[in-house]
Amino acid sequence: QKTAYEIMPSLVGSEMCIRDRYAADENKNLRELLDFKRETKLKIIPASIINKGIQTNIKALTIDVGSRDSVFTNQAVLTQYGVIGKTIQVGKHSAIVQSISDNNFRLSVRIMPSGAVGILRWFDSNICKVYEVQKNVDVNIGDRVITSGFSKIYPPKLPVGTVSGVYDERGSYQKVINVNIQNDFESIQNVFIVLDEK
């Protein structure tokens, strides 16, 4: 039987491995954020999420930028992987973001390469559904889903997710499309706010 002194080095080693893995993941995420900021043509500012939860019946995030940073209501919020919501309430130093995972959130999207358009709504566990897609368009698993550009809030061609299922709606001339969202909402810590389209 091992003594506490014999067990301690392996516990310390395990803790250091966990810490190293977390630091490596955090560094990778920060590098991807910096690459996205450098490569995008959008005028964006970075923000950190300081709270996640439900605000007056809305699934929301609180971010650490506000009106002093040129943030206003109805601005798109995204990560390097895609859209995660829009600003709905802005204070001087912080803002509340309605999350794409909120049941009341709607987003006009385009499915590429077909160009089919529809309305995206949250379903469950990083899966959204796109409704009002015409039945005669060719949509396939793996197709890219982007913002349509029909909204003044979301510039066109922002990434949203990828098609993971295509279903005909019974008694209708429409399809329902399942979309996997690339963002992991549990682990998001940093986001960008789109200030304008230019």
N, C-alpha and C positions, 0 to 999 in steps of 0.2 A: 504494500500500500504506500502511495506517494504522500510525502508531507506537503504542507502549504508552500514551503520554500522550493520544492521541486516542481509544483504545479504553476507557480507564479510566472516563471519565464515564458511558458507556453501561452498563458493568458495574455501577457503583455505583447507577445508576438502576434497573436490573433487580433488584438485590438489595433496594433500598428498596421496590419494587413487591411483591415476594414477602413481605417483612416486613410491609408494610401489609395485604396480603390475609390473612396469618396472624393479625394482630392483629384485623382486622375479624371473621374467623370466630370467634376466641376470645371477643371481646366479645359476639357474637350468641349463642354457646353459653352464656355466663355469664348473659346476660339471660334466656334461656329457663329456665335452672336456677332463677334467682331468682323468675321468674313462677310456675313449678311449685310451689316451696316456699311462696309466698304463697297460692296458690289451693287447694292440697290440704287435705283435712280429716284426712289421716293424720298421726300423730305421727312425724316423720322427723328424721334428722340427716344433714348432709352429710359426705362423705368424699372423699378423693382417692385415686386408684389409684397405688400406689408400686411395683408389680411385676406383670407379666403372665407367665404361663408354666404349666408343668406341675408340679404338686406331687403326689408319690406317685401317679402314674397318673391324675390328675384335672386337667382344664383349669381353672386357677384364677387369681384376681386377689388381690393383697394390697392392703388398704386401710389408711389411716393412723388408724383409730379402733379402740378395743378396749373391754375391760370397764370401764375408768375412764369411758367415755362412754356406759355403759348398753347396750353391744352384747353380745349373747350368741349362742350357736349357734342355727341354724335361724331366722334372721330374714331376711325378704325384702330383696333389694337391687335397686334400680331406678334408671333415669334418668327424665328428663321424657318420654321416648318409650316406656318400658315396662320390664318385668321383665328383669333380666340374670342373676339367680342368687340364692343364699342363703348365709349365713355357715355355715361348717362347722368352723372352728377359731378360737378367740378368745384373744388374749393381752391383756396390760394396755394396750398402746399400738397394737396392730394386729390385723387379723383376716384370715383367708383365706376367700375367697368361691368356691364352686363355680359356675362359669359355665354359663349356659344352653347354651353351645356344647360342653359336656362330653358324651360319649356316654352316660354313666350318669345324666344329669340327666333328670328327668321332671316334668311340670307338668300338673295338671288344669286344663283350659280350657273356656270356653263360647264358642260362636260366635253372634254377634248379627247379625240380629234373631231367628233361628230358635230360639235357646236350646239348640241341640245341644251335648252335652258330649263330651269325649274326652281322650286323654292325648297331650301334646305332647312330641316328642323332636327333638333337633337332627339335621339332615340334612347340609347343606353350604352354605357361602357365604351366611350370613344367611337361610337357608331351613330351616324346621322342618317336620316332618310331624305331623299329628294323627291318631292311630289310635283305633279303637273307636267311631267315629261311626256311628250307625244309618243304614242305606242309605235309609230312607224320609223322612228330614228334608231340608228344602230349604236347601241351602248354595250360595252364589253367590260368584263372584270379587268381591273388594272388601269382603266382609263383615268386620266387626271381630271380633278374637279377644281375649278378656279372661280373667282368672283366674276360675275357677268359684266359689271360696269354699268348696270341699269340704275344703281343706287348712287346718290351723291355722297354717301358716307364711305363706300368701299371703292377704291380705284379698280379698274379692270385688271384681270390676270393675277390677282393675289392667290397664292396657293391655299387650298382648303383641305383636300384629301384625295383618296383614290377609291374608285368603284370596287366594292367587294361583293355586290349581288345585284341582279336585275330581275324584276318581277312584274308580270302583267297584272294590272288591277282588274278584278272581275267586273264585268258589266260596264267597262269604261274604255275610252280610247286613250288611256294613259298608262304609263309604267311608273313603278316605284323603284327607286335606286337606293341601295345601301352604300354608304360611304364611310370608309375608315378615316378617322381624323388622326393625323400624325402626332399631334401634341399629346403629351401625357399630362393631363390636368393636375394630377396629384403632385407632380414634381416641378411644375413651372415656377421659376423664381424671378425671371427677367423677361421683359416684353418691350415692344416698340410701339409708339403712338405715331400714326401717320398724320402729319400736320397739314399737308396738301398733296396734290397729285404730281406736282412738278419736281 
